[in-house]
Structure formats: structure tokens, C-alpha cells
């Protein structure tokens, strides 16, 4: 059984709906995550690094990483400050390590599939997100 699809008219709505559902799951379970979804002709990349234990976030508008790390940010609670800083360092280290390993694996797989299928790819194009997911 084959599934009909068109690489000329990817189902962007399906990606946006799935993204919204995954973001809700991350919030519900207080998790950070990086996700890449795919449908023929299109991918959707997003991340959420703002679970309750994270003291850092990516400010895309300012092109900066922000870190809440002062004792005053925690009302003087040094234990909470240290706990969140350790959890945040672990969060970003874990994401970076796993993403680097996964990216290398998928690059190898893509090269094999491209060679086997003689695939030719056009340059990626950004499609604006009409749903404007919540900012990080």
C-alpha cells in the first residue's frame, strides 16, 4: 500500500498541528526538547528549553543566550539556584551531545540514501510559521 503525497505541495498544516501537540506534551511533563518533524518536501524544526528547572533560554530576537543565575533571582535560596544551574548545564550538555551524535548518524544515512537513489536536492526554503509558536 502506498501513501499518496506531493513534494510540490507539502502538508504544512499537519506539521504545525503535530508541533503544537508536541509542545503541549513538553509543557505538561515539564521537559525540554529539540524536535525535527518531516513530511514529503518539508521539515519543521523547533525546541523548548524552558522547563521549570531551566535557568537559561535562547533569546532569538536579541541573538543571545540568557541565564538567570544571580542569588537575587532565587530570593536568596542558594540551594535552588545551584540545583537549577546544575540541571540547566545538564540539559544543554545532553541536548548538544545527543544532537551532535544524531546529526552525524543521519548525515551518513542521508549520504547513503542519496547515493543509492541518485537524489538531487534543491536549496532549502524557509516558510513563515503562520501559527507563531510561543517564543523561547
N, C-alpha and C positions, 0 to 999 in steps of 0.2 A: 504494500500500500504506500503510495507516495502522497506527500502533502503539497498541494499547490501553493506557490508563492511567487512573488515577483521581486526581483532585486531592483527593479526600477521604481517600485512603489512600496518601500518597506512599511511595515505596520508600526509606525511610531507610537500610536496610541497604546498598543499592547505593552510596549516598553515603559511608557510613562505610568501606566496603571500598575505594572509589576514593581516599578521603582517606589511608588507611593506605598504599596503594601509592605515591601521590604523595609522601608524607612520606619513604618509603624511598628514592625516587629523589633527592630533595633531599639526604638524608644521603649516599647513595652517591657523588654528584657534588660534594659539599661546596658546595652552593648555598643561598642564601636565596631565599625566595619568599612571595608572597601569592596565595592561590587562592580563588575562589568557584566552587563547583560547583552545578549546578541539575538538579533532576528536577521534574516537574509538582507544584506545591504546596509545594516546599521548596527552600531553598538551604543550602549548607554553606560557611561561611567559615572559613579558617584561615591561619596564617602560620608560617614558621620563619625567624627572623633570627639563628640561632646557628651559621652555618658556622664552620669553624675560624679564619677570619680576622676574625671579628666580635669586637669588644671591648665590645659593648653588647647588652643584651637587655631585653625588656619583662617586668617582674615584675608580672603581673596581680594576684596576691594582695595585694601592697602598693600597687598602682596607681602604680607608679614605673618610670622607665627607669633601669637600672643600667649603669654604664660602668666597665670595668676599664681604668684609664688611668694608674696610677702606675708609675713606673720599677721599683718593687719587684715589681709584678705580672708583670714581664717578666724578672725575675732580673738587672736592670741592663742588659739588652740594649736600648739606646735605638733602634737601627735597627729591631728587631722591633716595638717599641712604636709608633714613628712609622708603620711600614708598616701595622699593624693599625688604627691610628686613621684613617689616610687611607682605607683600604679600607672601614672601617665608616661613615665620613662619606659616602663614595660610595654605599654600599649603601642607607642610609636616604634620601639625596637622590634617588637613582634610583628607589627604590620610591615615594616620595612624589610625585615629578614624573609618573611614568607612571600611577600610580593616579589622581591628580587629573585628568589628561587623559582617561583611560579612563572615569572616573566621569562626567565631563561628556558624553562621547560617548554612553554608554549611557543617561544621563538624557534626552538629546534623542531617542534612538531609542525609549525607553520611552514618552515623551510622544506620539510619532507613532503608535506601535502602539496605545497606549491610546485615542487619538482615533479611529483607523481602525476599531478593533474595539469601541469603546464599552465598554471593560473597566472593571470596578469591582473594587477590591481590598479585602480585609479586612485588619485590622491584623496585622502580623507577630507570630508567637508563637515563643518560644524553646523548643526541645525539648532536654532534657538529653542529653548525649553519654554513652551507656552504656559506650562503649569508653574513655573518658577518655584522650584523646590525650596524648602526652608533654607535660609543661609546658614553657613557654618559659623 
